Amino acid sequence: MGFKILSAEISHETNTFNIRPTDLQAFRDRYLLDGPAAIGAKGDKNTELAGLLDVGRDHDWNVTHVISAAAGPGGRVTRPAFETLLAPLLDAAAQGRWDGIFLILHGAMVTEDHDDGEGEILSCLRAIIGPDLPVAVTLDPHANVTTAMCDLAQILVSFTTYPHVDIRATGRRTAELLHRTMTGDIHPRTHRAHRPMLEEANGGRTDIGPMIDRHAMARAFEARKGVYAISINGAFPCADIAEVGPTVLIVGEDEHAPLAAMADELADDIWARRREALNHYLTPSEAADIAREWQPGGSPLVIADYADNPGSGAYGDAPALLEALLAAGIQEACFGPLIDAEAAAMLQDATLGENVTLALGGKTAPEFGGGPLGVTGTVIWRGEGRVVGDGPILGGQERSFGPSAVLRVAGIDVLIVSIAHQMLDLQQFRAFGIEPTAKSVVALKSMQHFRAAFAPIAGRIIVCDTGALCTTSYERLPYAKVPRPIFPLDADMVNASL
């Protein structure tokens, strides 16, 4: 048997403006699994854990995975939840003799007590294992990577795609670097370059735009001696913390390569192109006008409610786009998910085919995306919202929307759910009897991930800013901790040093 590896997954993207704390139940709602259960559920899917296990088999490692926990993006992680999730990792670290540690983190966790959740995880771990044991970390490219994270882990590697379709590949890549470090073949550290921005101009989008050229440059740099992995992080702007913003990470060895110069070259390009936004954000009424003119019978018009994306910690209950589509008389359409546990619970007692009147959405923070919308519709589906994905991101993985229902309101099938998930797989409609390819208009709550599954069926994609919690009008959000000046809150900044 080869090296002994301790691994754990503790993942959360924290929207500090979200007023709902993320407690232990929020992790249970997505997944909270012990090691054997995690390996059974995630060990052969598009997951970092699967990538780790691939490499472990190749090198005959003895892998001990102690926990996989993730909650949907939301408010700060509570102290009890954080301590409960961290305990299995720290206990195992103290009880065993390990050759290396592999952590599956997000990179944008904020807790009740710590603005840098991942830094705190690593700090607690280092207090037990000491400064030298190799630690490798996978990250989401929407990480707000801190100096502490880079000081405390030798290896930090992010996905290279957004939508994230290379998750397993990133796990493999990171695990191979851990192996080389444990054998003494390499002696890496992670260098970080940062620019004073809330996020990269397009949130790190990699399917089109400037990130394509940046990643091509990064792969060319990786061909140089002493450069092992380059990550370009678009950042997560909905976090009011001191170390918010885009970063470039280079895992390598300074004596072989000018890591700082390469990182700065990529980071400078992010800064120089800070105004080159690819998305054109429509108002709900503008999106509805385009939908009104869309000809039925072909591929659907897909409308993404960017600002109310549950995948970034928005509440997912903003009814503004739905209201505009109804006012425009849109037919042959679907809309979802609308997160409203109260409405979903009420509809569980309805008879299929029954007409009901109720208030939908807007109950958490009406100032973001509108207050409750009164509707009358026909119940066409109700039950427990279990989904098994089959697309590029969620393929084979299970998610639960909790008690859910579909209400046909005029010409729109509205998916109403209890547990927040963004729309990123066609099965998230199909599991509820909605066939998106048969619709003229598909309106969904997501920023970018939906494109992996929905772009192939779309005749056109448009993006809407409903003024919900993840609005691109950042001046509406009460930032207090971010360092100033910072772009785009201080839009007249001339250079990154001001």
C-alpha positions as CSV (number, residue, x, y, z in Angstrom):
1,M,0.0,0.0,0.0
2,G,1.3,3.5,-0.9
3,F,0.8,6.9,0.7
4,K,-1.8,7.5,3.4
5,I,-4.1,10.3,2.4
6,L,-6.6,12.1,4.6
7,S,-9.4,13.9,2.6
8,A,-12.4,16.0,3.4
9,E,-15.0,18.1,1.6
10,I,-16.4,21.2,3.2
11,S,-17.9,23.5,0.7
12,H,-19.9,26.7,0.8
13,E,-20.2,29.9,-1.2
14,T,-21.4,32.6,1.2
15,N,-23.4,35.6,0.2
16,T,-22.9,37.9,3.2
17,F,-25.9,40.0,2.1
18,N,-28.2,37.0,2.5
19,I,-30.1,37.4,5.8
20,R,-30.7,33.7,6.2
21,P,-27.8,32.0,8.1
22,T,-26.5,28.7,6.7
23,D,-27.1,26.1,9.4
24,L,-26.4,22.4,9.6
25,Q,-29.8,21.6,8.0
26,A,-28.8,23.6,5.0
27,F,-25.9,21.2,4.5
28,R,-28.2,18.2,5.0
29,D,-30.6,19.7,2.4
30,R,-27.8,19.5,-0.3
31,Y,-25.5,16.7,1.1
32,L,-23.9,15.9,4.4
33,L,-22.2,12.5,4.1
34,D,-19.7,10.5,6.0
35,G,-16.7,9.1,4.1
36,P,-18.1,5.8,2.9
37,A,-21.4,7.3,2.0
38,A,-19.7,10.1,0.1
39,I,-17.5,7.6,-1.9
40,G,-20.6,5.6,-2.7
41,A,-22.6,8.7,-3.9
42,K,-19.9,10.8,-5.5
43,G,-17.0,8.5,-6.2
44,D,-17.7,7.9,-9.9
45,K,-19.3,11.2,-10.9
46,N,-18.1,14.6,-12.1
47,T,-16.7,15.4,-8.6
48,E,-13.4,16.3,-7.1
49,L,-13.6,13.2,-4.9
50,A,-13.9,11.0,-8.0
51,G,-10.7,12.6,-9.4
52,L,-8.9,12.0,-6.1
53,L,-10.0,8.4,-6.0
54,D,-8.8,7.9,-9.7
55,V,-5.3,9.0,-8.7
56,G,-5.4,7.1,-5.5
57,R,-6.1,3.9,-7.5
58,D,-3.3,4.7,-9.9
59,H,-0.7,5.1,-7.2
60,D,-2.1,2.5,-4.7
61,W,-2.9,5.2,-2.1
62,N,-4.7,4.4,1.2
63,V,-7.3,7.2,1.1
64,T,-9.4,8.0,4.2
65,H,-12.2,10.3,3.3
66,V,-14.0,11.6,6.4
67,I,-16.8,13.9,5.3
68,S,-18.4,15.5,2.2
69,A,-20.6,18.5,3.1
70,A,-22.0,21.2,0.9
71,A,-24.9,23.6,1.3
72,G,-26.5,25.8,-1.3
73,P,-25.1,29.3,-1.4
74,G,-26.6,31.4,1.3
75,G,-25.9,33.5,4.4
76,R,-23.0,33.1,6.8
77,V,-22.3,29.6,8.1
78,T,-23.3,29.4,11.7
79,R,-20.7,28.6,14.4
80,P,-22.3,25.2,15.4
81,A,-22.5,24.1,11.7
82,F,-18.9,25.1,11.0
83,E,-17.6,23.3,14.2
84,T,-19.6,20.2,13.4
85,L,-18.3,20.0,9.9
86,L,-14.7,20.6,10.8
87,A,-14.6,18.1,13.7
88,P,-14.2,14.9,11.6
89,L,-11.3,16.4,9.7
90,L,-9.5,17.6,12.8
91,D,-10.1,14.4,14.7
92,A,-8.7,12.3,11.9
93,A,-5.7,14.6,11.5
94,A,-4.9,14.2,15.2
95,Q,-5.4,10.4,15.3
96,G,-3.4,9.3,12.2
97,R,0.0,9.5,10.6
98,W,-0.6,11.0,7.2
99,D,1.6,11.5,4.1
100,G,-0.6,14.1,2.6
101,I,-4.0,15.9,2.9
102,F,-6.5,16.6,0.2
103,L,-9.2,19.2,0.8
104,I,-12.2,19.9,-1.4
105,L,-13.2,23.5,-0.6
106,H,-15.0,26.2,-2.4
107,G,-12.9,29.2,-1.6
108,A,-15.7,31.7,-0.7
109,M,-16.9,30.5,2.7
110,V,-17.7,33.1,5.3
111,T,-18.7,32.0,8.8
112,E,-20.4,33.6,11.8
113,D,-16.9,34.2,13.3
114,H,-14.5,34.2,10.3
115,D,-14.5,36.2,7.1
116,D,-12.1,33.6,5.6
117,G,-13.7,30.3,6.3
118,E,-11.2,28.3,4.3
119,G,-8.3,30.1,5.9
120,E,-9.7,29.1,9.3
121,I,-10.1,25.4,8.2
122,L,-6.4,25.4,7.1
123,S,-5.2,27.2,10.2
124,C,-6.9,24.7,12.5
125,L,-5.5,21.8,10.5
126,R,-2.0,23.2,10.5
127,A,-2.1,23.6,14.3
128,I,-2.4,19.8,14.4
129,I,-0.2,18.6,11.5
130,G,2.5,21.2,11.6
131,P,3.8,23.4,8.8
132,D,5.4,20.9,6.4
133,L,2.9,18.1,5.6
134,P,1.7,18.5,2.0
135,V,-1.8,19.9,1.7
136,A,-3.6,20.1,-1.6
137,V,-6.8,22.0,-2.1
138,T,-9.3,22.2,-5.0
139,L,-11.3,25.4,-5.4
140,D,-14.2,26.8,-7.4
141,P,-13.0,29.6,-9.7
142,H,-15.5,31.9,-7.8
143,A,-13.2,31.7,-4.8
144,N,-12.1,34.8,-3.0
145,V,-8.6,33.4,-2.4
146,T,-6.8,34.9,0.6
147,T,-3.2,35.3,1.4
148,A,-3.7,33.0,4.4
149,M,-5.0,30.2,2.2
150,C,-1.9,30.4,0.0
151,D,0.4,30.5,3.1
152,L,-1.2,27.5,4.6
153,A,-1.5,25.1,1.6
154,Q,1.2,24.3,-0.8
155,I,-1.2,23.4,-3.6
156,L,-4.3,25.3,-4.6
157,V,-6.0,24.5,-7.9
158,S,-9.3,25.8,-9.3
159,F,-11.6,24.4,-12.0
160,T,-10.7,25.9,-15.4
161,T,-14.3,26.1,-16.8
162,Y,-17.4,28.1,-16.1
163,P,-19.9,26.3,-16.5
164,H,-17.9,23.9,-14.4
165,V,-17.5,20.7,-16.5
166,D,-14.0,19.8,-15.5
167,I,-14.6,19.1,-11.8
168,R,-13.3,15.5,-11.8
169,A,-10.4,16.5,-14.0
170,T,-9.4,19.2,-11.5
171,G,-9.5,16.6,-8.7
172,R,-7.2,14.3,-10.7
173,R,-4.8,17.2,-11.6
174,T,-4.6,18.3,-8.0
175,A,-4.1,14.8,-6.6
176,E,-1.2,14.2,-9.1
177,L,0.5,17.3,-7.8
178,L,0.1,16.1,-4.3
179,H,1.6,12.8,-5.3
180,R,4.7,14.4,-6.8
181,T,5.0,16.6,-3.7
182,M,4.9,13.6,-1.4
183,T,7.5,11.7,-3.4
184,G,9.9,14.7,-3.3
185,D,9.8,15.2,-7.1
186,I,8.5,18.8,-6.6
187,H,8.5,21.3,-3.8
188,P,5.7,23.7,-4.7
189,R,4.1,26.7,-3.2
190,T,1.2,28.8,-4.4
191,H,1.8,32.4,-5.5
192,R,-1.1,34.8,-5.6
193,A,-1.8,38.0,-7.6
194,H,-4.9,40.1,-6.8
195,R,-6.5,43.2,-8.3
196,P,-8.9,45.6,-6.5
197,M,-12.1,44.6,-8.2
198,L,-15.3,42.9,-6.9
199,E,-15.1,40.3,-9.7
200,E,-13.7,39.7,-13.2
201,A,-15.8,41.6,-15.8
202,N,-17.7,38.4,-16.8
203,G,-17.7,36.6,-13.5
204,G,-15.0,34.2,-14.9
205,R,-17.1,33.0,-17.9
206,T,-14.9,30.7,-20.0
207,D,-17.1,29.7,-22.9
208,I,-16.5,33.0,-24.7
209,G,-14.7,36.2,-24.1
210,P,-11.3,37.2,-22.6
211,M,-11.0,34.2,-20.3
212,I,-10.4,32.0,-23.4
213,D,-7.2,33.9,-24.2
214,R,-6.2,34.0,-20.5
215,H,-6.5,30.3,-20.1
216,A,-4.5,29.7,-23.3
217,M,-1.8,31.9,-21.9
218,A,-1.9,30.0,-18.6
219,R,-1.6,26.6,-20.3
220,A,1.4,28.0,-22.2
221,F,3.0,29.1,-18.9
222,E,2.4,25.7,-17.5
223,A,4.7,24.2,-20.1
224,R,7.6,26.0,-18.5
225,K,9.8,24.3,-16.0
226,G,8.7,24.8,-12.4
227,V,5.2,25.8,-13.2
228,Y,2.7,23.1,-12.2
229,A,-0.8,24.7,-12.2
230,I,-2.3,28.1,-12.9
231,S,-5.8,29.0,-11.7
232,I,-7.7,32.2,-12.8
233,N,-10.4,33.0,-10.3
234,G,-13.2,35.4,-11.3
235,A,-14.1,35.8,-7.6
236,F,-17.4,36.0,-5.8
237,P,-18.6,39.6,-5.4
238,C,-21.5,39.0,-3.0
239,A,-19.1,38.9,-0.1
240,D,-18.5,42.0,2.0
241,I,-15.0,40.9,3.1
242,A,-11.5,42.5,3.0
243,E,-10.0,40.0,0.5
244,V,-12.7,39.9,-2.1
245,G,-11.8,39.9,-5.8
246,P,-10.2,38.1,-8.7
247,T,-7.0,36.3,-8.3
248,V,-4.4,34.4,-10.3
249,L,-2.8,31.5,-8.5
250,I,0.4,29.8,-9.7
251,V,1.5,26.5,-8.1
252,G,5.2,26.2,-8.8
253,E,8.8,26.8,-7.7
254,D,10.4,30.2,-7.8
255,E,13.9,29.0,-8.4
256,H,12.7,27.6,-11.8
257,A,10.2,30.2,-13.0
258,P,9.3,33.8,-12.4
259,L,5.9,33.0,-10.8
260,A,5.2,36.6,-9.7
261,A,5.7,38.0,-13.2
262,M,3.5,35.4,-14.8
263,A,0.7,35.9,-12.3
264,D,0.9,39.7,-12.6
265,E,0.7,39.5,-16.4
266,L,-2.6,37.5,-16.2
267,A,-3.9,39.7,-13.3
268,D,-3.1,42.9,-15.2
269,D,-5.1,41.6,-18.2
270,I,-8.1,41.1,-15.8
271,W,-7.7,44.7,-14.7
272,A,-7.1,46.2,-18.1
273,R,-10.3,44.6,-19.5
274,R,-12.5,45.3,-16.5
275,R,-15.1,47.1,-18.6
276,E,-15.4,44.4,-21.3
277,A,-18.7,42.9,-20.1
278,L,-20.2,40.2,-22.4
279,N,-23.7,40.1,-20.9
280,H,-26.3,42.7,-21.8
281,Y,-28.6,42.8,-18.8
282,L,-32.3,43.4,-19.7
283,T,-35.0,44.6,-17.5
284,P,-37.9,42.2,-16.9
285,S,-40.1,44.2,-19.3
286,E,-37.4,44.2,-22.0
287,A,-37.0,40.5,-21.7
288,A,-40.8,40.0,-21.9
289,D,-41.0,42.2,-25.0
290,I,-38.4,39.9,-26.7
291,A,-40.4,36.8,-25.6
292,R,-43.6,38.3,-27.0
293,E,-42.0,38.5,-30.4
294,W,-40.4,35.0,-30.3
295,Q,-41.9,32.6,-32.8
296,P,-43.2,29.3,-31.3
297,G,-42.5,26.0,-33.0
298,G,-38.7,26.2,-33.1
299,S,-36.0,26.1,-30.4
300,P,-36.9,28.0,-27.3
301,L,-35.9,31.4,-26.1
302,V,-34.1,31.0,-22.9
303,I,-34.2,33.8,-20.4
304,A,-31.8,33.7,-17.4
305,D,-32.8,35.6,-14.3
306,Y,-29.2,36.4,-13.5
307,A,-29.8,38.5,-10.4
308,D,-32.0,36.0,-8.6
309,N,-29.6,33.0,-9.0
310,P,-29.8,30.7,-6.0
311,G,-26.4,29.4,-7.0
312,S,-24.9,32.7,-5.8
313,G,-27.0,33.1,-2.6
314,A,-29.9,35.0,-4.0
315,Y,-33.3,34.0,-2.4
316,G,-34.6,32.6,-5.7
317,D,-38.1,34.0,-4.9
318,A,-38.1,37.2,-6.9
319,P,-41.3,37.2,-9.1
320,A,-40.4,40.2,-11.2
321,L,-39.6,38.3,-14.4
322,L,-42.6,36.0,-14.0
323,E,-44.9,39.1,-13.5
324,A,-43.5,40.7,-16.7
325,L,-44.0,37.5,-18.7
326,L,-47.6,37.1,-17.5
327,A,-48.3,40.8,-18.2
328,A,-47.0,40.3,-21.8
329,G,-49.3,37.3,-22.3
330,I,-46.5,34.8,-23.0
331,Q,-47.7,31.3,-23.9
332,E,-46.1,27.9,-24.1
333,A,-43.5,28.8,-21.5
334,C,-42.0,27.5,-18.3
335,F,-40.4,29.3,-15.3
336,G,-38.3,28.0,-12.5
337,P,-37.3,27.3,-9.9
338,L,-39.4,29.8,-7.8
339,I,-38.3,29.1,-4.2
340,D,-41.3,29.4,-2.0
341,A,-41.6,26.7,0.7
342,E,-44.8,28.1,2.0
343,A,-46.6,27.9,-1.4
344,A,-45.1,24.5,-2.2
345,A,-46.3,23.1,1.1
346,M,-49.8,24.5,0.5
347,L,-50.0,22.9,-2.9
348,Q,-49.2,19.4,-1.6
349,D,-52.8,19.2,-0.4
350,A,-54.3,20.3,-3.7
351,T,-55.9,17.9,-6.2
352,L,-54.2,17.6,-9.6
353,G,-56.2,19.8,-12.0
354,E,-57.5,22.0,-9.2
355,N,-57.5,25.8,-9.7
356,V,-55.9,27.6,-6.8
357,T,-55.2,31.3,-6.0
358,L,-52.1,32.2,-3.9
359,A,-49.3,34.7,-3.4
360,L,-46.0,33.5,-5.0
361,G,-42.5,34.6,-4.0
362,G,-41.2,37.9,-2.8
363,K,-41.6,37.0,0.9
364,T,-38.0,37.2,2.1
365,A,-36.8,40.7,1.0
366,P,-39.3,42.4,-1.3
367,E,-36.8,45.2,-2.0
368,F,-34.8,42.7,-4.0
369,G,-36.9,41.6,-7.0
370,G,-40.4,42.5,-5.9
371,G,-43.0,41.4,-3.3
372,P,-45.4,38.5,-3.5
373,L,-47.2,38.0,-6.8
374,G,-50.9,37.0,-6.7
375,V,-51.7,34.3,-9.2
376,T,-54.4,31.9,-10.1
377,G,-53.4,28.6,-11.8
378,T,-54.0,24.9,-12.3
379,V,-52.0,22.4,-10.3
380,I,-50.4,20.0,-12.8
381,W,-47.8,18.3,-10.6
382,R,-47.0,18.0,-6.9
383,G,-44.8,15.8,-4.7
384,E,-41.3,15.4,-3.5
385,G,-38.8,17.1,-5.8
386,R,-36.2,14.5,-6.3
387,V,-33.9,15.1,-9.4
388,V,-31.1,12.9,-10.8
389,G,-29.2,15.0,-13.4
390,D,-28.0,13.8,-16.7
391,G,-26.2,16.9,-18.1
392,P,-22.6,17.9,-18.2
393,I,-22.5,19.3,-14.7
394,L,-25.0,17.3,-12.6
395,G,-24.9,14.0,-14.6
396,G,-25.7,11.1,-12.3
397,Q,-25.9,13.2,-9.1
398,E,-29.1,13.6,-7.1
399,R,-30.5,16.8,-5.8
400,S,-33.7,17.4,-3.8
401,F,-35.9,20.4,-4.3
402,G,-38.0,19.3,-1.3
403,P,-41.8,19.5,-1.5
404,S,-42.5,20.9,-5.0
405,A,-45.3,21.7,-7.4
406,V,-46.0,22.9,-10.9
407,L,-48.7,25.5,-11.3
408,R,-49.9,26.4,-14.8
409,V,-50.6,30.1,-14.7
410,A,-52.1,31.3,-18.0
411,G,-49.6,30.0,-20.5
412,I,-46.7,29.5,-18.1
413,D,-45.8,26.3,-16.1
414,V,-44.3,27.6,-12.9
415,L,-42.0,25.2,-10.9
416,I,-42.4,26.0,-7.2
417,V,-39.9,24.4,-4.8
418,S,-38.8,24.4,-1.2
419,I,-35.0,24.0,-1.3
420,A,-33.0,26.4,-3.3
421,H,-31.0,25.2,-6.3
422,Q,-30.1,27.0,-9.5
423,M,-31.2,25.6,-12.8
424,L,-28.3,23.8,-14.5
425,D,-29.7,20.5,-15.8
426,L,-32.7,19.7,-18.1
427,Q,-33.8,17.1,-15.6
428,Q,-34.6,19.9,-13.2
429,F,-37.6,20.6,-15.4
430,R,-38.2,17.1,-16.8
431,A,-38.5,15.5,-13.4
432,F,-41.6,17.6,-12.9
433,G,-43.3,16.8,-16.2
434,I,-42.0,19.9,-18.0
435,E,-40.3,19.3,-21.3
436,P,-38.2,22.5,-22.0
437,T,-37.6,21.6,-25.6
438,A,-41.4,21.7,-26.2
439,K,-41.7,25.2,-24.8
440,S,-41.4,28.5,-26.8
441,V,-39.9,30.3,-23.8
442,V,-37.8,28.9,-20.9
443,A,-37.2,31.3,-18.1
444,L,-34.9,30.1,-15.4
445,K,-32.9,31.3,-12.4
446,S,-29.2,30.9,-13.0
447,M,-26.2,33.0,-14.1
448,Q,-24.0,30.9,-16.3
449,H,-24.1,27.2,-15.3
450,F,-27.4,26.7,-17.1
451,R,-25.6,27.2,-20.5
452,A,-23.9,23.8,-20.3
453,A,-27.3,22.0,-20.6
454,F,-29.6,24.6,-22.0
455,A,-27.4,26.3,-24.7
456,P,-27.7,23.2,-27.0
457,I,-31.5,23.4,-27.0
458,A,-31.8,27.2,-27.1
459,G,-32.7,29.3,-30.2
460,R,-31.4,32.3,-28.3
461,I,-30.3,33.2,-24.8
462,I,-30.9,36.5,-23.1
463,V,-30.0,37.6,-19.6
464,C,-32.2,39.6,-17.2
465,D,-31.4,41.6,-14.1
466,T,-34.5,41.7,-11.9
467,G,-32.9,43.7,-9.2
468,A,-32.7,40.7,-6.9
469,L,-29.9,40.1,-4.4
470,C,-27.3,39.2,-7.0
471,T,-27.9,42.3,-9.0
472,T,-25.1,43.7,-11.1
473,S,-26.0,47.1,-9.7
474,Y,-23.5,46.7,-6.8
475,E,-24.1,50.2,-5.5
476,R,-27.5,48.8,-4.1
477,L,-25.6,46.5,-1.8
478,P,-24.4,47.7,1.6
479,Y,-20.7,47.0,1.3
480,A,-18.8,48.1,4.4
481,K,-15.7,45.8,4.7
482,V,-14.3,45.8,1.2
483,P,-11.3,48.0,0.8
484,R,-11.9,51.2,-1.1
485,P,-11.3,52.2,-3.8
486,I,-12.5,49.1,-5.6
487,F,-13.9,48.6,-9.0
488,P,-16.8,49.0,-10.0
489,L,-18.0,50.7,-6.8
490,D,-15.3,53.3,-7.6
491,A,-15.8,53.2,-11.3
492,D,-13.4,56.1,-12.0
493,M,-10.3,54.2,-10.8
494,V,-7.5,54.7,-13.3
495,N,-5.1,52.0,-12.2
496,A,-5.0,49.1,-9.7
497,S,-2.8,50.9,-7.3
498,L,-5.3,53.7,-6.5
